[in-house]
Amino acid sequence: MRSRLTLFALSFCLALAMIELATTGCSSKPAANNSTDSSTTADNQPAPGASTSATEEKKTEKKKEPLVVPAGTSITVSLRSALGSKLSQPGSTFQGSVAKSVMVGGAVAIPKGATVSGTVTDAKALGKFSGGAVLQVRLDSINLNGADMQVQAALRTFNAKGKGKRTAVLAGGGAAVGGIIGALAGGGKGAAIGMAAGGGAGAGGAAFTGNKDIVLPAESDLTFELSQPLEIKR
C-alpha cells in the first residue's frame, strides 16, 4: 500500500514538472536581433565612411575639369551676311560661325562651325562726318553644347578715309586689314572693286573702301581676341 502511494506521488510530481516545462517553452520569445549592417543605415543608405559603389566611382571618373580658353586667344569668325558702314545700323546684330577650331591643351575647346552672335556697335557711312567711314563690331556669344556662352572680346574697328584714299585700316587691333577684296562698294551702283590691303588673307578680316564705304562681305573671316578667359564645361 505504501509503495503504491509513493509511486503515485512520483508520477504526480513528474506530471507537474512536464506541465511547467511546456508552459515555459510556449511563453518564451526569441531574442531580438539588434545587430545591424555597419555599411547601411535604417533607410538603406550607405553609412558614413562606407565605400562608394562602382557606379558612383565611374561617374566620378567621367567628370572632367572644364577647359579654360585664356585671354588673348584669337577666334576667327566667318560672317553669314555682309556688314558695312552704310549697310549696317548701330545696335543691329549679326551671326556667323567659327572658321577654325580653338584648341586648349590638345583638346578642342571651341569646335569649327559653332554658331556665334555679335553686335554692330557703330556704323557711319562716308560723308556723314568729317573723319570718314567707320564700322565697329563686337563678338557677344558662342553656342557650345546647345547653350549660348557670353564672351568678352576686344572690339573690331574699321576706319576708311575719304577724298581719294583707297585704303581701309584697322584701328582696334593694330594690324592691317587683310584679304583680297572683290565686291560691290557702297550699295552696288559701281563696278566691283578689288584691292589687296595689308599682308594677305587671314590677317584679321576683309574690308574695302575705294572712296566709298567699308564693307565686310558675307563669308569673309573676321578675327576677335578674347579680353577675358572663357571657361567651357565638358
C-alpha positions as CSV (number, residue, x, y, z in Angstrom):
1,M,0.0,0.0,0.0
2,R,2.8,2.4,0.9
3,S,4.7,1.6,-2.3
4,R,1.6,2.4,-4.4
5,L,1.3,5.8,-2.6
6,T,5.0,6.5,-3.2
7,L,4.6,5.6,-6.9
8,F,1.5,7.8,-7.3
9,A,3.4,10.8,-5.7
10,L,6.4,10.4,-8.0
11,S,4.1,10.2,-11.1
12,F,2.2,13.3,-9.9
13,C,5.5,15.3,-9.4
14,L,6.7,14.2,-12.8
15,A,3.5,15.3,-14.5
16,L,3.7,18.8,-12.8
17,A,7.3,19.2,-14.0
18,M,6.3,18.3,-17.6
19,I,3.4,20.8,-17.5
20,E,5.7,23.6,-16.1
21,L,8.3,22.9,-18.8
22,A,5.7,23.0,-21.6
23,T,4.3,26.3,-20.3
24,T,7.7,27.9,-20.1
25,G,8.6,26.8,-23.7
26,C,5.4,28.3,-25.2
27,S,5.6,31.7,-23.5
28,S,9.3,32.3,-24.3
29,K,10.1,34.6,-27.2
30,P,13.2,34.5,-29.5
31,A,15.9,37.0,-28.6
32,A,15.7,40.3,-30.6
33,N,18.3,40.6,-33.3
34,N,19.7,44.1,-32.6
35,S,22.6,43.7,-34.9
36,T,22.7,45.9,-38.0
37,D,24.8,46.0,-41.1
38,S,27.5,48.6,-40.4
39,S,27.6,49.5,-44.1
40,T,24.0,50.7,-44.2
41,T,21.6,52.9,-42.2
42,A,17.9,52.4,-41.3
43,D,16.8,53.8,-44.6
44,N,19.1,51.6,-46.6
45,Q,21.5,54.4,-47.4
46,P,25.3,53.8,-47.1
47,A,26.6,54.6,-43.6
48,P,29.2,57.3,-43.1
49,G,32.6,56.0,-44.1
50,A,31.2,53.2,-46.2
51,S,32.9,52.7,-49.6
52,T,31.2,54.2,-52.7
53,S,29.5,51.9,-55.2
54,A,31.1,51.0,-58.5
55,T,28.5,53.2,-60.3
56,E,29.5,56.3,-58.3
57,E,33.1,55.7,-58.9
58,K,32.5,55.5,-62.7
59,K,30.6,58.8,-62.5
60,T,33.5,60.4,-60.7
61,E,35.9,59.1,-63.4
62,K,33.8,60.5,-66.2
63,K,33.6,64.0,-64.7
64,K,36.2,66.2,-66.4
65,E,37.6,69.5,-65.5
66,P,36.4,72.5,-67.6
67,L,38.6,73.8,-70.4
68,V,39.7,77.4,-69.9
69,V,40.4,79.4,-73.1
70,P,42.9,82.1,-72.0
71,A,42.6,85.8,-72.6
72,G,44.4,86.8,-75.8
73,T,43.2,83.8,-77.7
74,S,42.0,84.6,-81.3
75,I,38.7,83.4,-82.5
76,T,38.1,83.6,-86.3
77,V,34.5,84.1,-87.4
78,S,33.1,83.5,-90.8
79,L,30.2,86.1,-91.4
80,R,26.9,84.8,-92.6
81,S,25.9,88.1,-94.1
82,A,27.6,91.3,-95.2
83,L,28.3,94.1,-92.7
84,G,29.1,97.7,-93.7
85,S,29.4,101.3,-92.6
86,K,26.5,102.0,-94.9
87,L,24.7,98.6,-94.8
88,S,24.6,98.2,-91.0
89,Q,23.0,100.2,-88.2
90,P,24.4,100.7,-84.7
91,G,22.8,98.1,-82.4
92,S,22.0,95.6,-85.2
93,T,23.1,92.0,-84.6
94,F,24.9,89.6,-86.8
95,Q,25.7,85.9,-86.9
96,G,28.5,83.7,-88.1
97,S,30.3,80.5,-87.4
98,V,33.7,79.6,-86.0
99,A,36.0,79.3,-89.0
100,K,38.6,77.1,-87.3
101,S,38.7,75.1,-84.1
102,V,40.2,76.6,-81.0
103,M,42.5,74.2,-79.2
104,V,43.4,74.1,-75.5
105,G,46.0,71.6,-74.3
106,G,45.5,69.4,-77.3
107,A,41.7,69.3,-76.8
108,V,39.1,71.1,-78.9
109,A,37.6,73.9,-76.8
110,I,35.6,75.7,-79.5
111,P,34.8,73.5,-82.5
112,K,34.8,74.7,-86.1
113,G,31.3,75.5,-87.2
114,A,30.0,76.7,-83.8
115,T,27.4,79.5,-84.2
116,V,28.4,82.9,-82.9
117,S,26.5,86.1,-82.4
118,G,27.7,89.7,-82.4
119,T,26.6,93.3,-82.5
120,V,27.4,96.3,-84.7
121,T,28.3,98.9,-82.1
122,D,29.0,101.8,-84.6
123,A,28.4,102.3,-88.3
124,K,28.9,105.6,-90.1
125,A,28.7,106.0,-93.8
126,L,31.3,108.0,-95.7
127,G,30.3,111.7,-95.8
128,K,28.2,111.5,-92.6
129,F,31.0,113.0,-90.6
130,S,34.4,114.6,-91.3
131,G,36.5,111.6,-90.2
132,G,35.4,109.2,-93.0
133,A,33.5,105.9,-92.7
134,V,33.5,103.8,-89.5
135,L,32.4,100.3,-88.8
136,Q,32.8,98.8,-85.3
137,V,31.6,95.3,-84.3
138,R,31.6,93.2,-81.2
139,L,31.5,89.4,-80.5
140,D,28.9,88.6,-77.9
141,S,28.4,84.8,-77.6
142,I,29.3,81.4,-78.9
143,N,26.9,78.5,-78.9
144,L,28.5,75.5,-77.2
145,N,26.8,72.2,-76.3
146,G,23.4,73.8,-77.1
147,A,23.8,76.9,-74.9
148,D,25.0,80.4,-75.7
149,M,28.1,81.3,-73.8
150,Q,28.8,85.0,-73.3
151,V,32.3,86.1,-74.3
152,Q,34.3,89.2,-73.6
153,A,36.4,90.2,-76.7
154,A,38.1,93.3,-78.0
155,L,36.0,95.5,-80.3
156,R,37.0,95.4,-84.0
157,T,37.0,98.9,-85.5
158,F,37.5,99.7,-89.2
159,N,38.1,103.2,-90.5
160,A,38.1,104.4,-94.1
161,K,39.4,107.8,-95.1
162,G,37.7,109.7,-97.9
163,K,38.9,112.1,-100.6
164,G,40.9,109.9,-102.8
165,K,42.1,107.5,-100.1
166,R,41.7,103.9,-101.3
167,T,42.7,102.2,-98.0
168,A,40.9,100.6,-95.2
169,V,42.8,100.4,-91.9
170,L,42.1,98.5,-88.7
171,A,42.1,100.8,-85.6
172,G,41.2,98.4,-82.9
173,G,43.7,95.6,-83.3
174,G,46.8,97.4,-84.5
175,A,47.1,95.2,-87.7
176,A,46.5,96.0,-91.3
177,V,43.2,94.6,-92.8
178,G,44.0,91.5,-94.8
179,G,42.4,89.7,-97.7
180,I,41.9,90.1,-101.4
181,I,38.7,92.1,-101.8
182,G,36.3,91.8,-104.7
183,A,32.7,93.0,-104.2
184,L,30.5,96.0,-104.8
185,A,31.1,99.0,-102.7
186,G,28.5,101.4,-101.2
187,G,25.3,100.0,-102.4
188,G,26.3,98.4,-105.7
189,K,25.9,101.1,-108.3
190,G,29.5,101.0,-109.4
191,A,31.7,98.2,-110.8
192,A,33.2,95.6,-108.5
193,I,36.3,96.9,-106.6
194,G,39.2,94.6,-106.0
195,M,42.2,95.5,-103.9
196,A,44.7,94.0,-101.5
197,A,45.1,95.6,-98.1
198,G,47.6,94.5,-95.6
199,G,49.7,91.4,-95.6
200,G,47.4,88.8,-97.1
201,A,44.3,86.8,-96.3
202,G,43.5,85.9,-92.7
203,A,45.2,89.0,-91.2
204,G,42.0,89.9,-89.2
205,G,39.2,90.5,-91.7
206,A,38.4,91.7,-95.1
207,A,37.3,95.3,-95.6
208,F,37.4,97.6,-98.5
209,T,36.6,101.1,-99.5
210,G,37.7,102.9,-102.6
211,N,36.3,106.4,-102.0
212,K,33.1,104.7,-100.8
213,D,32.1,102.8,-97.6
214,I,33.6,99.9,-95.6
215,V,32.1,96.5,-96.4
216,L,32.7,93.1,-94.8
217,P,31.3,90.7,-97.3
218,A,29.4,87.5,-96.4
219,E,31.6,84.5,-95.7
220,S,34.6,86.8,-95.1
221,D,36.7,85.9,-92.0
222,L,36.9,88.3,-89.0
223,T,39.2,87.6,-86.1
224,F,38.3,88.6,-82.5
225,E,40.7,88.4,-79.5
226,L,39.4,87.4,-76.1
227,S,39.8,90.0,-73.4
228,Q,38.7,87.7,-70.6
229,P,39.3,83.9,-70.2
230,L,36.4,81.7,-71.3
231,E,35.6,78.6,-69.1
232,I,33.9,75.7,-71.0
233,K,32.3,72.8,-69.2
234,R,32.7,69.3,-70.6
